[in-house]
Structures are given as structure tokens and as C-alpha cells.
């Protein structure tokens, strides 16, 4: 397949923009990209009429597998309740845990596929899916099995992340260490034995797990040979980002309360900062993530939906890019790098995120002429078509 008459954003050296360009695909790989005048290959040609081609978008932080809804908590927040107040009263993550535990695997899959299909319609070709709404061995494994099935049933690459250290379930209230010993760590071992987990995450926060408890989870991940990442500095500064960096984490995510030491540690370790404006927006937070600090230290910034039922009920990476620009003053180039190149790094993917020979032929074709349009639009999806593994979506 040869894509011709395209405006190509290779995402190398910024946008890496090429006009009147062509991209040659062979099987599931890109074999050539360059000016149409230099095209030597012959084969099936698709004239894109000048449309924009980017790498397929990568959503590197999502909780897309869950059951139920938390719309009532949205109302509570509008009436003045804080995220922590809702969580401590039995809402928040715990309310989704109750619904997810009651859902069968088929039920969970059906509900989750609806959200994944919305992401496909936004140009997503790679998706991270976390567990963390089971908080017991059986349900955590069920969530991860559903995540694997999504990758089999839809044209999308799924990267699974074990998030057993997401919250302390009610039956273990005030016994977080016992929960880790009796449920979370055994669930991680079982998930690894089944081949269900690609990385390990945790929530380092006052309402979740302490740095010392996260250390226990990370030690187990290391013993199993699994990379780690961390929800860090979202509501306070427990120095989770520096902890993650010490463990060579792929990413530290949220980061509203990140300090200079944390940014320095992330830069030294190559840990990606995953910026999640959807949660900031939904929670009506006022503490901005320190984008300038991250720039100053040269920390790569990814952008993701954080799709979840409570704090970021969104499936649109384009909206996440717009929010990152509008709320956090990231540039459109930074936002698109954040959903391609840097998102790939946040998942440890080496064959995605740029358009270059040898990379996977996962592409998004847009009704657009310039990459800034993807961050500029609000509430509209300019996707023309997707190519996944060298195959054009029907």
C-alpha cells in the first residue's frame, strides 16, 4: 500500500512535517517515507488529497475496563464535595470496585468495548489498560483477561498494567499492608503467571498507599522482571515521582504537586511525565502541573485521557490534547508529541510513535492540513481513517 499526496507529520524533530509526501507500507511495517517526487515503489496507491497523516495515537494511561457509572459523584462535586471526601465516604474508586466485582467477564467486556470503539474513532492504535477496580485476586485477573480480549477483538494494540495498589478495599480498611500481602501481591503473581501483565502501577497518595508500601509493590515487580510506573503527586507531594525514578519507572503520572527534586530525578532516569488534563478538569483542580519545570529539566511529556468512571470520564485523546494546551499551556506540538512519541516511551514501545522505515504501520489519517488542528478543535473528531498493522480500517 502506498499513501500519496499526503501531508505527513513524521513526529521526528518536532512535527517533522512533509508536504506532497508519500508513505510506503509493506505488511505491518513502514518501508519508506519521503517526497512524492522521490517515490520509486509501485503498488496500490491511495491518493489522500493532501490530508494529514500522523502516527496512530497512543493512549498511555487509561482505566477503560470497568463496570457501572459514577455520575452521581459528579453531582456531589458540583455541590462542593472534594475528591477525598467522596473517597472517604465510600465513593470514588471503591464504588466502581463494587460494580466491577459484580460484573461477569462478558458484561465487563461489553461495557468496555463501547469505550474502546470511541477511542478507535479518535485515531488510537495503541492503548494502555489498567486493572485496579477489583482489589481482590479474582476480579483483578478478570479485568486483565478482558483487557487482553479487547486486543484480540479490536484492531488495537493493548498494553496491560497491573494496578492492584490502586485503593484499599473496605474489607481491609486501615490494613493496607495486609491487603498488599493477602490480595494485591498474590494477584500480581497470578497475573504474571498467566501472561496477563506488561507493567505494574500504583497510587502513591494519602488516600491510597504510602511510599513504603509502593516500594513493596515495586520490589515484587522487579522480582518478576516487570517495568513500573506510578500515579504520583496528584493531590499532594509524597515524593512519589522520585521514588518511581529510583526504580527506573517508565512514567510518573498526574504530577500536579511535583517539585524540583522530583523533576530532576525523572530527567536523570528517563522517566516520562504523563500529563492528564481530564482529571484536572473534572475535579476542578487549581494546582497546575509544573509544565515549565518539566521543560526546564528536559523531561519528556506524554498526554493521555486517563479514561475512568470518576475523575476523567473521557475517551477522546484529541480533547485531552486541547485541554493540555488550553489549561496547561502546552503547545500543540508538545501535545501531539505527547500522544505519539512520548506516549510510546511511557509504554516502553520502541516500534511506534513516529513515521519512519521499520516502524509499525499504525497510522491516523485526518481531515486536516496541519497538526495543530488536532489540538485546536473542541468536541469534534477530524479522523478520516485509521491504518492498523498495515491494514486500512473498513
C-alpha positions, 0 to 999 in steps of 0.5 A: 500500500502506498499513501500519496499526496499526503501531508505527513507529520513524521513526529521526528524533530518536532512535527517533522512535517512533509508536504506532497509526501508519500508513505510506503507500507509493506505488511505491518511495517513502514518501508519508506517515507519521503517526497512524492517526487522521490517515490520509486515503489509501485503498488496500490496507491491511495491518493489522500488529497493532501490530508494529514497523516500522523502516527496512530495515537497512543493512549498511555494511561487509561482505566477503560475496563470497568463496570457501572457509572459514577455520575452521581459523584459528579453531582456531589462535586458540583455541590462542593464535595472534594475528591477525598471526601467522596473517597472517604465516604465510600465513593470514588474508586471503591464504588466502581470496585463494587460494580466491577466485582459484580460484573461477569467477564462478558458484561465487563467486556461489553461495557468496555468495548463501547469505550474502546470503539470511541477511542478507535474513532479518535485515531488510537492504535495503541492503548494502555489498560489498567486493572485496579477496580477489583482489589481482590485476586479474582476480579483483578485477573478478570479485568486483565483477561478482558483487557487482553480480549479487547486486543484480540477483538479490536484492531488495537494494540493493548498494553496491560498494567497491573494496578492492584495498589490502586485503593484499599478495599473496605474489607481491609480498611486501615490494613493496607499492608495486609491487603498488599500481602493477602490480595494485591501481591498474590494477584500480581503473581497470578497475573504474571503467571498467566501472561496477563501483565506488561507493567505494574502501577500504583497510587502513591497518595494519602488516600491510597498507599504510602511510599513504603508500601509502593516500594513493596509493590515495586520490589515484587515487580522487579522480582518478576522482571516487570517495568513500573510506573506510578500515579504520583503527586496528584493531590499532594507531594509524597515524593512519589515521582522520585521514588518511581525514578529510583526504580527506573519507572517508565512514567510518573503520572498526574504530577500536579504537586511535583517539585524540583527534586522530583523533576530532576530525578525523572530527567536523570532516569528517563522517566516520562511525565504523563500529563492528564488534563481530564482529571484536572478538569473534572475535579476542578483542580487549581494546582497546575502541573509544573509544565515549565519545570518539566521543560526546564529539566528536559523531561519528556511529556506524554498526554493521555485521557486517563479514561475512568468512571470518576475523575476523567470520564473521557475517551477522546485523546484529541480533547485531552490534547486541547485541554493540555494546551488550553489549561496547561499551556502546552503547545500543540506540538508538545501535545501531539508529541505527547500522544505519539512519541512520548506516549510510546516511551511511557509504554516502553514501545520502541516500534511506534510513535513516529513515521519512519522505515521499520516502524509499525504501520499504525497510522491516523489519517485526518481531515486536516492540513496541519497538526495543530488542528488536532489540538485546536478543535473542541468536541469534534473528531477530524479522523478520516481513517485509521491504518492498523498493522498495515491494514486500512480500517473498513 
